[in-house]
Amino acid sequence: MELKYIREFVSLAETGSYFETAERLFITTSSLSRHIKALEEELGMPLFDRTTRKVVLNRHGRLFLPYAKQFVKIDDECTMAFEEEAMYSKGAIGIGSIPMMKAYGISDILRQYRQNNKNVIININEADSTPLAEMLRKGEIDFAFLRNRHISVEEFETIPISEDHLVAVLPKAHPLAKQKTIAVSQLEGESLLLISKNSFMYKLCTDLCRSAGFQPKVVFTSQRAENLVELISQGTGIALLMSKPVDPILPEDLTHVDIEPRVTTTVFLAYVKERKFNTACKRFLELVKTVPFHET
């Protein structure tokens, strides 16, 4: 049974006109008539009652129509799936991430995805949580790994990836380094080194100090934690950073101590609600959903 003929039958049933159907399908009326007749012969019964002006489905045609529509629907879905697969094989995926991807297992996720999807181009944008959330809103990236305080449940779907907590990084010779925890109030008057202004970390740390009743003494800011760590070793001050990115880069002369009250953040994969994804994006999402959550 020719699927092309079935599609023509469905169209003819909708229009009731050979001429209109032929124009819609870009074929001649004689070809259309021949195809419908061949379909009727294969089924062993007529499908239409014909008059000089139009054709109307008879009881056999009405019986066959819902099945014919299912054939057409399945064919359309199959064609769409293969077209999407062809696009996927040449596709790209845009992913934004906060810095220090390795510390939160993001690098491992990207590596695993790349291993299984070698034809997909992965475009990475590294930035702070605030601009990443805006890039998601504008559709400039498909996904973003960012911190929870920039997540709007009304806007975004989220998958938690990793939890972390705030620490003070300081020389081992510093008097506060001997404590199990450092109260925020004890940082009053200390020279503080923070991640750059307008960043999530800068606002988190300065708000924390103000909540403790003092204006923080910020003497240096940088986009990279490595730069802050080097300056601490030179005696410039104390840095407030997240624990997981700091652990692998601390030299022997430095240590980190938990801040009291404990301040935790969660890194999420976020994406815009109800956004339609291509196959490349769907496979990335499926992978992330299998990743275990890492607590602090």
N, C-alpha and C positions, 0 to 999 in steps of 0.2 A: 504494500500500500504506500503510494507516494505521499510523503509528508507535505510536499509542495501542493499537491492536489487537495489535501485536507485543509491546508491553510486557505486555499482559494474557496473551498466550500464554506468555511466559517465566514469569510468576508462576504460571499454571495448571500448567505443567510441573513447577514446584518443589513445589507443594502437592498436586497430584493430586485436588483437590476444588474444584468450582465454588463451593460455599458459602464455604469458607475464603478462596478467592481474591477473591470478591465482597466479603467483609468487609474484607479487607486493602486493597482498592482503592476502597472506599466506593462501590460500584455494586451494582445488583441482579443476581441470578443470571440473570435472563432477558436483561438487557442483555449480560452477559458471554457467555452462550451464543450470542446473536445475533452478537456481534463475532467470536467464534472461528469461527463458521460462515461469516461473510463472508470472513475471512482464508483459510479452507480453499478456498472457492470461487474466490478470486482466484489461489491457488496451483495450483488444479486437482486437489487430492488431499486426503484426510483426514489429520489430524496426530495424532489420538488414537484409541485403542481404548477405547470407552466401555462401562462396566458400570453396574449399578444403584447401586453405592456409590462408585465412583471412576473417574477417567480415567487412562489410561496412554499415554505417547508410543508411537506405532508407528514403523516404520522411517523414514517420511517426516518425522515429527515430530523424530526424533533427528537426521536430516540437516539440518533447518532450524534446530534449537535454537542451535548455535554462531553461526550468522549472525545470528539474532535477538538474541542477547546482545551481539554487536558493535554492532548498530543501537542498542540501548538504551545501551550504554556511550558511544558517540559522542554520542548525544543528551544524556546526562548531562554529559559533558565540555564540550560546546558551551554548555549552559545555565549551567554553573558559570563558564565564561569570560566570558559576557555579564554575569552577575551581578557578577563581580569587576570588570569594566570599568565597570559602573554605580556600584559602590562607589568605584572609583578616581576617577571624575569628580567625586565629592563628598568625596574623601578628604583625609587629612592625613598628614604625615610629620614625625617628630620627630628633629631633628639636634642633637647637642651638639658644641661646638667650643672648643678653647683660644682665648684672646684673640689679637688680631693676625691675624685671618683673611685679610686682604688680602695680608700678607707671604708667606703660604704658598700662595697661589692658591685658597684656600677660597672667598673671595667670588666669584671668577670661576666656580667650579663651581656655586655656588648660583644665580648670575645666569643661567647657561646653562640650568640645569634649570628655572628659573622661566619662561624664555622659551618653552620647549617644553611646559610642563605648567602652563598658566595656571589650571586648575581645582583644582589641588592646594594646600592650605594648608600652608605650611612653618613649623613651630614651631622656633625656634632657642634653644638654651640655651648661654650662654657660661659656661665654668667652667674650673678647673684639671683636669689629666689625672686625678688621683685620684678626685674626685667624679664625673667623666664616666664612668669605668670602672664605678663602682658603679651609676650610673643605667642603664647598659647591662645589667648583671646583673639589675636589678630590672624591666627591661622598660619603664622610664619614657621612654626614647628608642629609636629604631630604629638610629641610627648615631652614631658619635662620631669627630671628628677629634682625636686625642691623640698624645702622644709615646711613643716605643717602650718606655721603661722601665716603662710601666704596661700593657704588652701581655702577656697570657698566651696562649701558643699553644694551650694545652689548652682555653681558654675561648672565644677569639675568632678569627674570620677577619680578616685584615688586608690592606690594599692600601696600599703606600707612596706618599706624595704628594710629600714634600719633605724635603730634608736641610738641617741648619743646624749652626753651630758657635758656641762660646762666645767672647765678646770682653770686654775691659775697656773701658768708656766713661769717658773722662776729659778734662780740659781740655787743649788743645794746649800750654799753658804748663807742664804737669806734666812733671817729668824723665822719667818712664816713657813719655811719649807719643812720644819720639824713637826708641824701640826698635822693631824689626820684630816681635818677640814679647815677651810678658811671662811670665816663669816664675811659677807659682803662689806659690812661696816669696817672691817679691818683694812680694807683697801683705800680708805680715805687718806689722801695725801700721798699715796704711792704714785709713781710715774707709770702710767698704763700705756701699753702698746696694743692697738686694736686693728682688726680688719677694716678696710677703707670705709670712709664716710658714705652714707646712703646705702650701705649694705645691711643685710639682715643682722649680722653679728654685731656691727657697730651700734645699731639701735637697741638690740637686746641687752648689750653690756652697759650702755649709758643709762638706759631706763632702769636697769637693775640697781645701779649706783644711786640714782636719784630717788628710787623707792626706799633706799636705805638712809636717805636724808642728807646726801652730800653730792656736790658737783664733781664728776670724775676729772682727774688731772691727766688728760690724754696728751702724750708727748710725741707720739709717732703713729702713723697709720700706713698700711700696705695692703695690696691685694693678695699677697701670698704669705702663708703662715711661715714658710721657710725663712723669709726675710726677718720676720719678727723674732724667730728663734735665734737667728744669728746675732741680732741686736741685744737680746737678753744675755747671751754669752759675753757680750762686750760690756755688760753692766748698765745698759740703758734703762731697764725697768722690768715690769711684770706684764705678761701678756695674758689676756683672757681668750681662750680658744676652746673648741670642742675636743674631747678626749681622743676619739678614734683617729683623726688625721694627725694628731700630735705624736702619738706613741711611736710610730716608726722613724720619726725624724729628730728625736731628742738626743743631743750629745750627752756624754757622760757627766758633764758638769751641771746639767739642768735636771729638774724634776717637775712633776705636776701634781697639784693637790686639788681635791674636789672642793667646789664652792658650796657654801651653806647659806641659805636653803638651796637644795639641789635643783638645778635647772636642766630639764631634759627637752630635747627636740626629736622629732621623727622625720626621717627622709621618706618622701612618697614618690611614686610615679604618678603623675597627674595628666589627665587629658580632658578635653572639653566634652561635656555630657552630650549624648545622642549624636556625636560626630560619626559620619560614615567613613570607614577605613577601607583601603585596598588590601589585597592579600598580604603584602609585605608588612603592613602595620598590624593586621590581625595576628600574624604569626609572632610578631614581637610581643604583643599583648598576652598571647597564650603562654609564651616563655616566661614573662615576668610573673604571671600568676602562679607559676610552679616554684618560684624562688622563696626559700624559707625566710621568715622575718628574723633579723638579728637584733637582739636586745643589747642594751648598754651594760 
